[in-house]
C-alpha cells in the first residue's frame, strides 16, 4: 500500500492515483464491451460461408439486406421489425412511467413500515426467472381464465381462444417485466419530493396539470431518467417475452438477432442487425437527452 | 378572467372561531382575529403554538375543522388555495429550481393565463421594485439567501393579493441581513398599502414590522394589540417573557400594593387576585445611590453583562435584571438602591396554575 501522509497532493499525483484506481474498471470495459463491440463491427462486414462459417471476405451485403435490398427487390420486412421494436420499447416505457407515478405516490403516502412491504411486492417479480414469468402469463391469459372469457364475451376474441399470442400479450408481458425498473428509481425521487413546491404552485393558482408539470415532474426527473433508460434500452433488445407471448407474427429485433446467431447460423447478418439496434438505441437516448434537458432540474 | 383584473387593495381579513385538530392534538383552539385593510399584522409565538397552521388555513393549504375566514367580507373558508386572492412567501421560499427568476415571478400570472405583454410589464415592475432586474435570467441556485427571499416576495406580490402571507421569511437569513430586511419589508408594506400577515417566533422582528401583533400559545391567541401596547402592558407571564425581557416577581396582595420577597411594593391599582405575579422590564428599574421615596430595594450587584449600547446588571436579592441606559459601569459587589416605580409595575393576569 502507498501512503500519502504529508505529501503534497498535486494534480499530477491525483491523476496518477486516479488512473490507477480506474484501471480494473477500464480493463473490464475493454474486455467485455469494447472488444466484443469491435468483433461485432468486423463480423458485420464479412461474409457467411455456405455452412454458416465466417469467410474473411469484406462486404456491405449484410447492411444492404437489413435495409431491405434482396435478390428479389426491396422489402421493408427487416426495417419494419426494427421500427416495431422501437415502438414496443417506447410504449412499454411510456406505460411503465404512467403506471409508476401513481404507484410511487401511493407507496410514499403509506406509513413507514408498510412502505417496505409495498416495495417488496414491487421487487418480488425480480426474484423470479423471466421465462417462468412469461409462462405465468400463459396461465393467466388461458382460455379458461376470466380475462379471456371476458374478452370473448365482449367479442374481441373467438370463444375458447386464449388471449395470446398477440400484441396485447406482448405489451402486458413487457410492462410487467419492466415496471420495477421504472418504479424503484422513481420512488427514490418521489419519497424525497419537496411538497412545499407543490403548495407554492397551488398558492400561485396552478391547475392540476401545471402542478404536475412544474412542481412534480422536474423534481422527479432524476429518478425518471434512470427508469426510462433502464427500461427503454433493454426493452429494445428483449426477445423472451415477444417470442413466447407474441408468437411468430410479432417478431422484434431481439428475436431476429437471436435467430441469426442461433438457428440461421448467419453471424454476419446478426452482427449487422445488432449494429442497427445499437444505432437506433443511441438515437433514442440522444432524442431523450435533448428533450429531457428542456425540463431537467438545473 | 375578468374578476382577476379588478384588484383592490382595501381588503382585510377576518378569522372567526377557527379550530383545527391534528389527530388528538388541538392545534388551534377557537382563534378569532381581525386584520384591518392595509395592516401589517404579526402572529408571534414559539414553535408549535399553531401560528403556521393558522397561516396555512388562511392560505387554503389546510382546511379548518370549524370556523370561518373572510377576506374583504367574502367567505373563503371552503375555497381551495388556487381560488383565493391570497399569496404566500414560504419559509423555505419554495422557488421552482428549474425556472429562472423571471419565470418564477411570472408563475402565478401564467397560471391565470395573462397575456405575455401584460406578464412582462407586471413582472418587470416587481423585479425592479425589489432590485432584482439584473437577476431576471438567473436560476434560484445562483442566488444568495437575501435574493431568494426577494424573489419569493416578488413572486407573491406580482399577483396583487388581497392578503400577503409571510411564513417566517427571515429565518434563513443571517442576523445582520435579517435586521435590514425587516425594515425593508416594513417600508415595502407601507408603500404598497397591502395587508400583510407575518408569522414569526422572533420577537424583535414582530416589534419592528407590525402595526399590530398577536401572541399565540398552545393554539390560542393570548394577547393582541400594537407592539407598544403588548410590550408595555403584557397580559401574563408568558407574554411578558416572550416579548422582551422581564423580571417576574411572585407576590401576594396587600393593602395598596403587594407583598414580595423584597418587601412591600406599592401599585397604582389593586390586583384582581390574592396571589400572583407582577412584572417589570429591566430598563424600567431605576438605579441610584440614594433611597427612592417609594418602592426602593437595597440590592447588591452580582454580575454585569456588557451589551454594547448598555450594561445588564444582575442583582441580589432576586435575582433581578436591570438594564442601565448609560455606559456607567457598576462593579459587582456594590450596593445600590433600585426603584421599582408603581407606574412601571405590570400586574399580570396569569391563568390559574
Interface residues (C-beta under 8 A of the other chain):
Chain A: X194 X196 X197 X199 X200 X201 X202 X203 X204 X205 X206 X207 X210 X214 X215 X218 X295 X296 X297 X298
Chain B: X59 X60 X61 X80 X81 X82 X86 X87 X88 X90 X91 X92 X94 X95 X96 X97 X98 X99 X107 X108 X111 X112 X139 X141 X155 X156 X159
